[in-house]
Amino acid sequence: MPNKYFTFNYKDCVTFIDEQKQTESQNKLANAYDLLVTKQGKGNDFLGWMDWPVDMDIFLPQRIKEEADRLASISEVVVVIGIGGSYLGARAVIEMLSPYFPESKLPHENHPQILFAGHNLSEDYLFDLLKVLDQKEYSLIVISKSGTTTEPAIAFRILKNHCEKKYGKEDSVSRIVAITDENRGALREMAGKEGFATFTIPDDIGGRYSVLTPVGLLPIAIAGFDIERMIFGAKIMREELLSTKTFGENMAMQYALFRYLLYNKGKTVELMVAYEPKLFYFIEWFKQLFGESEGKEGMGIFPAGAIFTTDLHSLGQYIQEGERMLFETVLSLKQNQHFVEIPTNDKNLDKLNYLSHRSIQNINHMAEQGTRMAHVTGKAPNLQIDILRIDEETTGALIYFFEFSCALGGYLLGVNPFDQPGVETYKNNMFKLLGKE
Ligand code: PA5
């Protein structure tokens, strides 16, 4: 049975790919699917995310919620320290589910504010954050699978120091939670010695596939969202994608195949587009997931992102008439949560009365349709994900869908979608320059 969260549509793409190629590649796709579900492919020691929604300890969500409630009861602000996969998933989901302005939250929506650190090396960012923390009651969640990543380690040292000065050494311990590997890494050792509460990142789940583990779930629960509904959405999507290898019934197979075929036609950039700005960080998460998973061995689609209509006034010209190397995947939201109507005006000086009584959502949808027609005519193929509404279940389902599609995409290219050897190069240079032994 198809899920109730979203559908995938490739009709604005088929004309760009001849039918024979589609049929030929379906065998390759079936092989990639088999490699994934039988766990025989490259990097198969990192497939824990695939069964995680049904395999996780049944008491884990409750434990996470209890820890979230405890931190919420002592904090106005919770700082989540992490980078890459230890940061983007939580931020994506929290931004997606939250109202745009903290001031527009209803009283029951008031939960600690989640701030992020350790995802850059900006001195001013940390300085400003410390100024905020001077004035607020706060706690820290430090997340690092390896437990040794430089950016979060530096931020944690600074923030822990601030926390100890503000609350005293003993009290500060109850304000710090570490999420890391079960046994390895400096963070695990430190957590053990200092007595921080901890959660474990499973060994067989890599950073960018970890948002449904405590890495994402703890910050998301503190922000007031229902993590069990998220896990439920992921479960439904897992069932759907694992239950059938029939191309016409498996959205992840369709998405992976069309991306692959477009790539082979020279469409080397995928522009993930949303017409709802709160999806900005979800697109950032997508960029990291696909960029680190596919971009290796001289191959891979370059994942890019845009928010329309905002970016139609910056990137629109290029997309319509620039180099023809991109395709778009549109996250198309069908239903907003709220309704804002355009008022009528007697004088009509702005000549907008033709839009009177229409909702902004309706106008946004027209912009979306018009843009799609223009871009497809301009030879930028469009894939589309029609999302009914944004809520916890949909978010969980979308995360699982993209993870599964990404793994399939890696196997179609013949690369290991679960490693990131290229990230080491900059680190080694930086360590040399910094004089690390
Ligand atoms: O997806 C990945 O594995 C990476 O993006 C990591 O999440 C990122 O480098 C942070 O690593 P760690 O959690 O070990 O600090």
Boltz pocket constraint, residues with backbone or C-beta under 6 A from the ligand:
constraints:
  - pocket:
      binder: B
      contacts: [[A, 83], [A, 84], [A, 85], [A, 86], [A, 143], [A, 144], [A, 145], [A, 146], [A, 147], [A, 148], [A, 149], [A, 152], [A, 206], [A, 207], [A, 208], [A, 209], [A, 292], [A, 420]]
      max_distance: 6.0
